[in-house]
């Protein structure tokens, strides 16, 4: 079975071998004791009520005279907000894009509450587990950075992530891992390599994103794609929920020694 995307399989595209982006200033063969972890948000950590988010987007588009789109039927999974809104607005100029972005973020901040959000099973336990290991834990999401903060703050998780990459500037999700990696190395002062990153997400695009940077791809079937569809994309690990993450990670750590 293909990976479930309209354009065909996106997660078996050519990608660099692990370590292709190495930072040469560090000694070869030296790597941190623990990997660093990057979590997707929507479909992986949480789910915003479909009607709440789509209704907001639809109302904003109507302000700008766009009413012919059936927003409820569009597939946003794994895409960046930059890409989503650029397509909805039919490749707008920067002024229009910025205007719509600010309205979207303002309305989300004003209206989104914890009642609109479902947190998936295993999220809190997995984050507690990683905190106990003093692991570097971050976000890799297509969300605008401010949208990510709003969603995480609504469920009290905004302080659990120390670095990340977001969908403000990039149309292609595969451009996010280098940004996250650069920030991680700068903040931590440790010689993390691309292969030291564990990227956790719920779509074929998350898997392709990890592959594109030579990182470990962990797929979790809590989003819109089934366990079988994600399995067809060949992730390094396939979980039914984040309840299974700590046990998998113990095996992964053992394999690094």
Secondary structure, DSSP 8 states (H G I E B T S, - for coil): ---S-TT---SSS----TTTT--TTS-TT---SS-EEEE-SBTTTEEE-HHHHHHHHHHHHHHTT--S--GGG---TT--HHHHHHHHTTS--HHHHHHHHHHHHHHHHHH--GGGEEE-TTHHHHHHHHHHTT--EEEE-SS-HHHHHHHHHHTT-TTS--EEE-SSS-SSGGGHHHHHHHHHHHHH-S---GGGEEEEESSHHHHHHHHHTT-EEEEETTSSS-HHHHHTTT-SEEESSGGGHHHHHHHHHHHH-
